[in-house]
Amino acid sequence: MLASELIRSLEKRAPPELALENDMVGYLGDHDPDELEINRVQVMLDILPGHYPSLLDADLVICHHPPLFEVDFPVYVMHSNWDIVKGGANDALAEFLNLDVQDIFDKETGIGRICTTSVSFKEFFKRVVISLPAPHFNLMNCDLDEEIEKIAVISGFGLSKPEYMKLAHDNQIDLLLSGDINHRTALLARILDLRVIDASHYATEIPGVIKLGELVSSLGVETQMIDGEVPWYTIKL
């Protein structure tokens, strides 16, 4: 299969025009996709310095996050368009957590999902720990015995945005699960009495990367998923 054929199939599934403004999605590299023969693809969350797909016998890298440095091998990026599209990263996160999707969280962009369940926070948190490969979790305003029914999930960056805290409150969300909480948004969650699970950017993105690998494989290309990791380590004193 030519790279251009694979890309056309992927873009039918997650059109680039769905991507948020100024998001870098699509094909990168000097190789002509109309001439590049694809036998094996690597799928990953991030490309790091020192990664050379030729060492692992791959012809194309498909990644979720746009690379932060110039790459000298063929790369195709599916970022916010994969988050937004039905069946993409946000739906994959809900699926991994065994949640029923009812609506879109941010209707202006298509980011996030509003889901339903009926379980205690304690039981749901057990599900989160089993399902997501987070090194640790940050919790706010959570009562272990409290029943939760309406959950919003956002893959990746959702807890870094104050407007998402306010939107969750306005939509009477029982629990907001995402990654990237910071001091300001944590304070806002405290003020709004919003229940929050920060499961890390990395861990909340992994279901979408797995789903992306399954999509590529279904198109008839040998696919290898490259495991990533949280890009720091924590010292416990």
NORQUI-V859978 format. One record per pair of residues at least 4 apart in sequence whose C-alpha atoms are under 8 Angstrom apart, sorted by the first residue. I is the first residue (numbers start at 1). J is the second residue. Records with the same first field share a line. If there is no record, write none. Layout:
I->J / J
This chain:
1->5 / 6 / 37 / 38 / 39 / 221
2->6 / 33 / 34 / 35 / 36 / 37 / 38
3->7 / 33 / 34 / 35 / 36 / 37 / 38 / 60
4->8 / 33 / 34 / 36
5->9 / 34
6->10 / 219
7->11 / 76
8->12
9->13 / 219
10->14 / 15 / 216
11->15 / 16
13->85
14->18 / 78 / 81 / 82 / 85 / 88
15->19 / 81
16->25 / 26 / 78 / 81
17->81
18->80 / 81 / 84 / 85
19->23 / 25 / 79 / 80 / 81 / 82 / 84
20->80 / 81 / 109
23->79 / 80
24->66 / 77 / 79
25->66 / 76 / 77 / 78 / 79 / 80 / 81
26->76 / 77 / 78
27->74 / 75 / 76 / 77
28->71 / 74 / 75 / 76 / 77
29->71 / 72 / 73 / 74 / 75
30->72 / 73 / 74
31->35 / 36 / 73 / 74
32->36
37->59
38->59 / 60 / 221
39->58 / 59 / 221 / 222
40->57 / 58 / 59 / 60 / 221 / 222 / 223 / 224
41->58 / 59 / 60 / 61 / 62 / 221 / 222 / 223 / 224
42->53 / 58 / 60 / 61 / 62 / 223 / 224 / 225 / 226
43->61 / 62 / 63 / 209 / 212 / 213 / 223 / 224 / 225 / 226
44->61 / 62 / 63 / 64 / 209 / 225 / 226 / 227 / 228
45->63 / 64 / 65 / 205 / 206 / 209 / 228
46->63 / 64 / 65 / 66 / 67 / 228
47->51 / 63 / 65 / 67
48->67
52->56 / 73
53->57 / 58 / 59 / 60 / 61 / 73
54->58 / 59
59->74
60->73 / 74 / 75 / 76
61->74 / 75 / 76
62->75 / 76 / 77 / 78
63->75 / 76 / 77 / 78 / 79
64->77 / 78 / 79 / 82 / 209
65->77 / 78 / 79
66->77 / 79
67->71
71->75
78->82
79->83
80->84
81->85
82->88 / 89
83->88 / 89 / 90 / 111 / 112 / 155 / 208
84->88 / 89 / 90 / 109 / 110 / 111 / 112
85->89 / 110
86->91
87->91 / 92
88->92 / 208 / 211 / 212
89->93 / 155 / 205 / 207 / 208 / 209 / 211 / 212
90->94 / 111 / 112 / 113 / 153 / 154 / 155 / 208
91->95 / 101 / 113 / 208
92->96 / 207 / 208 / 211
93->97 / 153 / 154 / 155 / 204 / 205 / 207 / 208
94->98 / 99 / 100 / 101 / 113 / 115 / 153
95->99 / 100
96->131 / 207
97->127 / 128 / 131
99->115 / 116 / 117
100->115 / 116 / 117
101->113 / 114 / 115 / 116
102->113 / 114 / 115 / 116
103->113 / 114 / 115
104->110 / 111 / 112 / 113 / 114
105->110 / 111 / 112 / 113 / 114 / 152
106->110 / 111 / 112 / 113 / 167
107->111
111->154
112->152 / 153 / 154 / 155
113->152 / 153 / 154
114->150 / 151 / 152 / 153
115->150 / 151 / 152 / 153
116->149 / 150 / 151
117->148 / 149 / 150 / 151
118->147 / 148 / 149
119->123 / 124 / 147 / 148 / 149
120->124 / 144 / 145 / 146 / 147 / 148
121->125 / 142 / 143 / 144 / 145 / 146 / 147 / 148
122->126 / 143 / 144 / 145 / 146
123->127
124->128
125->129
126->130
127->131
128->132
129->133 / 134
132->199 / 203 / 204 / 206
133->203
134->199 / 200 / 202 / 203
136->199 / 200
137->197 / 198 / 199 / 200
138->196 / 197 / 198 / 199
139->195 / 196 / 197 / 198
140->186 / 189 / 190 / 194 / 195 / 196 / 197
141->190 / 193 / 194 / 195 / 196
142->146 / 195 / 196
148->174 / 175
149->174
150->172 / 173 / 174 / 175
151->173 / 174 / 175 / 176 / 177
152->168 / 173 / 175 / 176 / 177
153->176 / 177 / 178
154->158 / 177 / 178 / 179 / 204
155->178 / 179 / 201 / 204 / 205 / 208
156->178 / 179 / 180 / 200 / 201 / 202 / 203 / 204 / 205
157->161 / 178 / 179 / 180 / 201
158->164 / 178 / 179 / 180 / 181
159->164 / 165 / 177 / 178 / 179 / 180 / 181 / 182 / 185 / 198
160->179 / 180 / 181 / 182 / 185
161->165 / 185
162->166 / 184 / 185 / 188
163->167
164->168
165->169 / 185 / 188 / 189 / 194
166->170 / 192
167->171
168->172 / 173 / 176 / 194
169->173 / 192 / 194
174->194 / 195
175->194 / 195 / 196 / 197
176->194 / 195 / 196 / 197
177->196 / 197 / 198 / 199
178->197 / 198 / 199 / 200 / 201 / 204
179->197 / 198 / 199 / 200 / 201 / 202 / 204
180->198 / 200 / 201
181->185 / 186 / 198
182->186
183->187
184->188
185->189
186->190
187->191
188->192
189->193 / 194 / 195 / 196
190->194
199->203 / 204
200->204
201->205
202->206 / 229 / 230
203->207
205->209
206->210
207->211
208->212
209->213
210->214 / 225
211->215
212->216
213->217 / 223 / 224 / 225
214->218
215->219
216->220 / 221 / 223
217->221 / 222 / 223
